[in-house]
């Protein structure tokens, strides 16, 4: 069965998935956005659909924290930003009646704190910061560095890089075998310049630039989803990202079964079977098709011995890497720093600090510290008390008065989150060869989720929803073929 292209999937989706004749029964493993969207569309077409969710809530990595904060404050632990080009997400937000508002990442007051002092991204401030820049970099500023080291490379790879149904052409292929760090240094970037640019790469932060695929990075940086393209149309879900999956869940209601971890998936020529834990007992369910949306970081907990998967699928499940992310949230009695919608990148171990509540009414505020890569892995093995004390000490070094204004805190270590065990996919060198294998259905078993999208980078709500649309097209094609 030929896989539909990205353009064909979008055309079918925008036409309302005409002619989709779903299977009589489908089991969806996982109630993240991809699983919810698949179930939503199947249920609307009278399919007997059952969603099995291991945790006690819908949404997966669309996760809003509301405790232990006061005054109705909340913060995002996972997905948080939408661009006007998030086609699938915007479609479902409209359909479900979920409101949006301006994103926190737009119109920030961004600055650096390194070597014990603050400075801004502009050329004069960067030049005076005493960093180990090459002589030609001192007059560039961070914007000029991005233009020279990133945009110029991406521009030179057009139109291949931004093609709607993009493929790894002869011009693009070498970049999938180079790391981001290698491309930047080959272009002449100093390590100091790389450190200044890294916070602006969003999905590839935290020291993983030395393993991440340069092609995946360039595809993202040349896209409308790049932080460099932020504008007033960038949005977030009003009152919290979790409102989005909750709206899906409200439509599906009793079709979703919570606290039902799947431990085994198998199939034969006629049926697919799923073994699930329910109230301390194992139960086996049958359906014509199964859609697995579990991140590959956690899929090892499911036994596929009798699922008839190819060796290539087993191999890719083991090989795909996920980013390590720790997010720590500090509730402050009031804003004691002068910057509006503050966002700081620092050489301190806490790496990135921002006002996580820039548009919520005061006086209280939540400061978020985000660590990735090896630093996140180090901090995640601390106890909760140790981690919060460590972060508060580091914030105090940068923003004196933090301890005086501190009230309460919490943290999320994505590597340790059950049934996730990682934040978002980190496409390493050679990732383009894995992508078709990740997406490919295996008999009666289909795969969805942001890791199984057409785009090489995960961490996006709309990419997860696009994978759901692709899976629905697959299910329809499979029904027609039978």
C-alpha positions in Angstrom: 0.0 0.0 0.0 1.5 3.3 -1.1 1.8 5.9 1.6 -0.1 9.1 0.9 2.0 12.2 0.6 1.9 15.2 3.0 0.0 17.1 0.4 -2.5 14.3 -0.3 -3.2 13.9 3.5 -3.9 17.6 3.8 -6.1 17.6 0.8 -8.1 14.7 2.1 -8.3 16.2 5.6 -9.5 19.6 4.3 -12.1 17.9 2.2 -13.5 16.2 5.3 -11.9 12.8 4.6 -14.4 12.0 1.9 -15.2 8.4 1.4 -13.4 7.3 4.6 -14.9 3.9 5.3 -13.4 3.0 8.7 -13.0 -0.4 10.1 -15.8 -1.7 12.2 -13.6 -1.6 15.3 -10.3 0.1 16.3 -8.3 0.2 19.5 -6.3 3.4 20.0 -3.3 3.0 22.4 -2.7 6.4 24.1 -4.9 9.5 24.6 -2.5 12.1 23.5 -3.6 14.5 20.8 -2.9 12.1 18.0 -4.9 9.3 19.6 -7.7 11.6 20.5 -8.0 13.0 17.0 -8.0 9.5 15.4 -10.7 8.4 17.9 -12.7 11.6 17.3 -12.9 11.1 13.6 -13.6 7.3 13.8 -16.4 7.8 16.4 -18.0 10.4 14.1 -18.2 7.7 11.5 -19.8 5.1 13.7 -16.7 3.0 14.3 -16.5 1.0 17.5 -13.4 2.8 18.9 -11.8 2.2 22.2 -9.0 4.4 23.6 -6.7 2.9 26.2 -4.8 5.5 28.3 -2.2 4.4 30.8 -2.4 7.6 33.0 -5.4 9.2 34.6 -5.8 12.1 32.1 -5.9 12.8 28.4 -3.4 14.9 26.6 0.0 13.2 27.0 2.6 15.9 26.7 0.0 18.6 26.3 0.1 19.1 30.1 -0.8 22.1 32.1 0.3 22.5 35.8 -2.3 24.0 38.1 -1.0 22.8 41.5 0.5 24.0 43.8 0.0 27.5 42.5 -2.2 30.2 44.1 -4.6 32.7 42.6 -5.5 30.5 39.6 -2.0 30.6 38.2 -0.9 27.9 35.8 2.1 26.9 33.7 2.8 24.7 30.8 4.9 21.6 31.4 4.8 20.5 27.7 3.3 21.8 24.5 2.5 25.5 24.7 2.8 27.4 21.4 0.8 27.5 18.1 1.6 29.4 14.9 -0.8 30.4 12.2 0.7 27.6 10.2 -0.3 24.9 12.7 -3.0 23.9 10.2 -4.4 20.8 11.9 -4.3 22.2 15.4 -6.1 25.4 14.3 -8.8 23.3 12.6 -9.6 21.2 15.7 -9.4 24.2 18.0 -12.1 25.9 15.9 -14.2 22.7 15.6 -14.0 22.1 19.4 -14.6 25.7 20.3 -11.3 26.1 22.2 -10.1 29.7 22.4 -6.6 31.0 21.9 -4.7 34.1 22.9 -1.2 35.6 22.2 1.7 33.3 22.8 4.1 33.9 25.7 7.1 33.5 23.3 6.0 36.5 21.3 7.3 40.0 22.2 9.6 38.8 25.0 12.3 40.9 26.6 15.2 38.5 25.8 18.6 38.9 27.2 21.7 36.9 28.3 23.3 36.4 31.7 26.9 35.1 31.3 30.1 35.6 33.2 28.1 37.2 35.9 26.5 40.0 33.8 23.5 40.8 31.7 23.7 41.8 28.0 21.4 41.9 25.0 21.6 40.2 21.6 22.4 43.5 19.8 26.0 43.8 18.3 27.3 46.4 20.7 26.2 44.6 23.8 27.5 41.2 22.6 30.8 42.7 21.6 31.2 44.2 25.1 30.3 40.9 26.9 33.9 39.6 26.8 33.0 36.3 25.1 35.4 34.2 23.0 34.0 35.4 19.7 36.0 35.4 16.5 37.0 38.9 15.4 34.5 38.9 12.5 31.6 38.0 14.9 31.9 40.9 17.2 30.0 43.3 14.9 27.3 40.8 14.0 25.1 40.5 17.0 23.0 37.4 17.5 20.7 38.3 14.6 23.7 38.6 12.3 25.1 35.3 13.5 21.8 33.6 12.7 21.7 35.2 9.3 25.3 34.2 8.5 25.4 30.7 10.0 21.9 29.4 9.7 19.7 31.4 7.2 22.4 31.5 4.5 22.8 27.7 4.6 19.0 27.2 4.5 18.6 29.7 1.6 21.2 27.9 -0.3 19.2 24.6 -0.1 16.0 26.0 -1.5 13.6 25.1 -3.0 14.4 21.5 -1.8 14.4 22.4 1.9 10.9 23.9 2.0 9.2 21.7 -0.6 5.7 20.8 0.6 6.3 17.1 -0.1 9.9 17.3 0.8 12.3 14.4 0.2 16.0 14.0 0.9 17.4 15.1 -2.4 21.0 14.9 -3.5 21.6 18.4 -2.2 20.0 17.8 1.2 21.4 14.3 1.9 24.8 15.4 3.1 23.3 17.5 5.9 21.5 14.5 7.4 24.9 12.9 8.1 26.3 16.1 9.7 25.4 17.4 13.1 24.2 20.9 13.8 27.5 21.7 15.6 29.5 20.5 12.6 27.6 22.7 10.1 27.9 25.7 12.4 31.7 25.2 12.9 32.3 24.5 9.2 30.6 27.9 8.5 33.1 29.5 10.8 31.1 29.9 14.0 33.0 30.1 17.3 31.8 28.1 20.3 30.8 31.4 21.9 28.6 32.2 18.9 27.0 28.8 19.0 26.2 29.2 22.7 24.5 32.5 21.9 22.4 31.1 19.0 21.5 27.8 20.7 18.6 29.2 22.8 16.9 30.3 19.6 16.8 26.8 18.1 13.8 25.8 20.3 13.7 22.0 19.7 17.4 21.3 19.7 18.8 22.9 22.8 20.9 21.5 25.6 24.3 20.3 24.2 22.6 17.9 21.8 23.7 20.0 18.8 26.7 17.6 18.4 24.4 14.6 17.7 21.3 16.2 16.1 20.8 16.0 12.4 21.6 19.2 10.6 19.0 18.5 8.0 16.2 18.2 10.6 17.4 21.4 12.2 17.6 23.3 8.9 14.1 22.1 7.9 12.7 23.5 11.1 14.7 26.8 11.1 13.6 27.5 7.5 9.9 26.9 8.4 7.2 29.2 9.8 7.5 27.4 13.1 11.0 28.8 13.8 11.3 31.2 16.7 12.9 33.7 14.4 9.5 34.0 12.6 7.5 34.7 15.8 4.8 37.4 15.2 1.6 38.6 16.9 -0.3 35.7 15.3 1.6 33.2 17.5 -0.8 31.8 20.0 -1.4 29.6 22.9 -4.6 27.9 24.2 -6.5 30.3 26.5 -6.6 29.1 30.1 -4.1 26.4 29.5 -3.0 23.9 26.8 -4.8 21.1 28.6 -8.2 22.6 27.5 -7.4 21.3 24.0 -7.2 17.5 24.8 -10.0 18.0 27.4 -12.3 19.2 24.6 -11.6 16.1 22.6 -12.1 13.9 25.7 -15.4 15.5 26.4 -16.6 14.4 23.0 -15.3 10.9 23.4 -16.4 10.4 27.0 -16.8 6.7 27.9 -14.8 5.6 24.8 -11.6 6.6 26.8 -10.5 4.1 29.5 -8.0 5.6 31.9 -5.4 3.8 34.0 -5.3 1.1 31.3 -1.6 0.5 30.4 -1.2 -1.7 27.4 1.4 -4.4 27.9 1.0 -6.6 24.7 0.0 -6.1 21.1 -0.4 -9.1 18.7 -2.1 -9.8 15.4 -3.0 -12.4 12.9 -4.5 -12.2 9.4 -8.0 -11.6 10.8 -7.8 -9.6 14.0 -5.5 -7.5 16.2 -5.4 -8.1 20.0 -4.3 -5.8 22.8 -3.6 -7.0 26.4 -4.3 -4.3 29.0 -4.0 -4.0 32.8 -7.3 -3.2 34.4 -7.7 -3.1 38.2 -4.7 -5.4 38.7 -5.8 -8.0 36.2 -4.9 -8.6 32.5 -7.6 -8.3 29.9 -7.4 -9.0 26.2 -9.4 -6.9 23.7 -9.8 -7.5 20.0 -10.4 -5.2 17.1 -9.9 -5.1 13.3 -7.1 -2.5 13.7 -4.9 -1.0 16.4 -3.4 2.5 16.3 -0.4 2.8 18.6 0.5 6.4 19.6 2.9 5.6 22.4 6.2 7.6 22.2 9.0 5.2 21.1 10.9 6.3 24.3 8.4 4.3 26.3 7.2 1.7 23.8 9.6 -0.9 25.2 7.1 -1.6 27.9 4.8 -3.1 25.3 5.5 -6.7 24.1 5.3 -7.0 20.3 6.7 -10.5 20.1 3.6 -11.9 18.3 2.8 -8.7 16.4 4.6 -9.7 13.3 6.6 -6.4 13.2 9.5 -6.2 10.7 13.1 -6.1 12.0 13.3 -2.6 10.6 10.4 -1.5 12.9 11.9 -3.1 16.0 15.2 -1.5 15.2 13.8 2.0 14.8 11.9 1.7 18.1 15.2 1.1 19.8 17.2 3.8 17.9 15.0 6.9 18.1 16.2 9.2 20.8 14.2 11.7 22.9 15.3 14.9 24.4 15.9 15.1 28.2 14.0 18.1 29.6 13.5 19.3 33.2 11.2 22.2 33.8 11.1 23.8 37.3 8.5 26.4 38.4 9.0 28.9 41.2 6.0 30.9 42.4 7.1 34.3 43.5 5.1 36.7 45.7 5.5 39.4 43.1 7.6 40.4 40.1 10.9 41.7 41.5 12.8 41.9 38.1 12.3 44.9 35.9 11.9 43.3 32.5 8.4 42.8 31.0 7.8 39.2 29.7 11.3 38.4 30.6 13.3 35.6 29.0 16.9 34.9 30.0 19.5 32.6 28.6 22.4 31.9 31.0 25.7 30.1 31.3 24.5 28.9 34.7 23.4 25.3 34.9 19.7 26.3 34.8 20.3 27.5 31.3 17.0 29.3 30.5 14.7 31.3 32.8 11.5 33.0 31.8 8.3 34.6 33.2 5.9 31.7 32.7 2.9 34.0 33.5 3.5 37.2 31.5 -0.1 37.9 30.7 -1.8 36.5 33.8 -3.0 39.1 36.4 -0.6 39.7 39.3 0.8 40.3 41.7 2.1 36.7 41.9 4.4 35.3 39.1 5.8 31.9 38.1 9.4 31.8 37.0 10.2 28.8 34.9 13.7 27.3 34.6 14.2 24.9 31.6 17.2 22.5 31.4 17.8 20.1 28.6 20.4 17.5 27.7 23.0 16.3 30.2 22.1 19.0 32.7 18.5 17.9 32.7 19.6 14.3 33.3 21.8 15.4 36.2 19.1 17.4 37.8 16.5 14.8 37.3 18.3 12.3 39.6 18.2 14.8 42.5 15.3 14.5 44.9 12.5 17.0 44.5 13.7 18.9 47.5 17.3 18.9 46.3 16.3 20.0 42.8 14.2 22.9 43.9 16.9 24.1 46.3 19.6 23.8 43.6 17.5 25.8 41.1 16.5 28.5 43.7 20.2 29.0 44.5 21.1 29.4 40.9 18.2 31.9 40.3 19.3 33.9 43.3 22.8 34.3 41.7 21.2 35.8 38.7 18.2 37.6 40.1 18.9 38.6 43.7 15.8 38.6 45.8 14.5 35.2 44.5 14.7 33.5 47.9 13.0 36.5 49.6 10.1 36.4 47.2 9.8 32.6 46.7 6.6 30.9 48.0 6.2 27.5 46.4 7.5 25.3 43.5 7.2 22.1 41.5 9.1 20.5 38.7 8.6 18.0 35.8 11.4 15.7 34.7 10.2 14.3 31.4 12.7 11.4 31.4 11.0 10.1 34.6 7.4 10.7 33.5 5.7 7.3 33.3 4.5 6.3 29.8 6.5 9.2 28.3 10.1 8.8 29.4 11.3 11.8 27.3 10.1 15.2 26.1 10.1 15.1 22.3 12.0 13.3 19.6 15.6 14.4 19.0 16.4 13.5 15.4 20.0 12.4 15.3 22.2 12.1 12.3 20.7 9.8 9.7 17.1 10.4 11.0 15.6 10.8 7.5 16.1 7.1 6.8 14.2 6.2 9.9 11.1 8.4 9.3 9.3 6.2 6.7 9.9 3.2 8.9 8.5 4.9 11.9 5.3 5.9 10.0 4.8 2.6 8.1 1.9 0.4 9.3 2.6 -3.2 10.1 -0.3 -5.4 9.0 -3.2 -4.3 11.2 -1.1 -2.1 13.5 -0.7 1.6 12.7 1.5 4.2 14.2 0.7 7.9 15.0 2.1 10.6 17.2 4.4 13.6 16.7 7.3 11.2 16.3 5.5 9.5 13.4 5.0 12.7 11.3 6.2 13.9 8.0 8.4 16.5 9.7 11.6 15.4 11.3 11.2 17.3 14.5 8.7 16.5 17.2 7.3 18.5 20.0 4.5 20.0 18.0 0.8 19.6 18.5 0.0 20.1 14.8 2.6 17.5 13.8 0.9 15.0 16.1 -2.5 15.9 14.6 -1.1 15.6 11.1 0.0 12.1 11.9 -3.5 11.3 13.0 -4.9 12.5 9.7 -2.3 10.3 7.8 -3.4 7.3 9.9 -7.0 7.9 9.1 -6.2 8.0 5.4 -4.3 4.7 5.9 -7.2 3.1 7.6 -9.5 4.1 4.8 -7.1 2.8 2.2 -6.8 -0.5 4.1 -10.6 -0.9 4.3 -10.8 -0.3 0.5 -8.1 -2.8 -0.2 -9.9 -5.5 1.8 
